[in-house]
Amino acid sequence: MDESCPELEHELKALRPQRLSARAADRIGAALAADAPRRAPWSAATNLASWQWLGWRIGGAAAALALLAALVAVAPPRRAPSRAAEPEPALPYRPVAATNVLYELKEEGYVDVGAATPARQVRYRYVDTYTWRSPRGNASLKWSVPRDEIRVVPASLN
C-alpha cells in the first residue's frame, strides 16, 4: 500500500454508502422491467419451434438448386478441343539470359575471425535479372532480384 496519503485513505475507508429510499428503488425496478428486451421465440436453437426463421431460406436454396439442376440438364455436354499431333511443351517459357549487376560495394570494417592475420568485411550488392522467352512467339518474361554477398577478405595493416 502506498503511504503517501494515509489521511485520505483513512477518510475513504470511513465512508459508507447512503441507504436507497423505497420510492427510488421502486422507480428503478419499474424502469428495468419496462426496458427488458423481449426475446423472440425463434432466437435460440433449443427446440423445433425456434427454427421458424430457417423456412424461407431453405425454400430459396431449394429453388436455386432446382434452377441449377435444370440448367445443367439442358446444357450440351462439353467436348475436349481437338488438337493436332503437336504435343504441348512442358515449359511454355525457356530461360535465355541471366545477368547480375553490382551496384554497391561497401567496406564494413575489420572483423575478428580468430586467425593470426586480420580480416575485413565487404558487402557486395547485386541485382540479378533472369529472362525467359516463349518458343512460340516474341513473348518474354524478366525477373529482377536483389542479392547481397558478404565476404571476409584478409587484410594487411601496412
Secondary structure, DSSP 8 states (H G I E B T S, - for coil): ---S-HHHHHHHHH-------HHHHHHHHHHHHHT-----TTSS-SSGGGGGGGHHHHHHHHHHHHHHHHHHHHS---------S----S-SSEEEEEEEEEEEEEEEEEE--SSSS-EEEEEEEEEEEEEEE-TTSS-EEEEEEEEEEEEEEE----
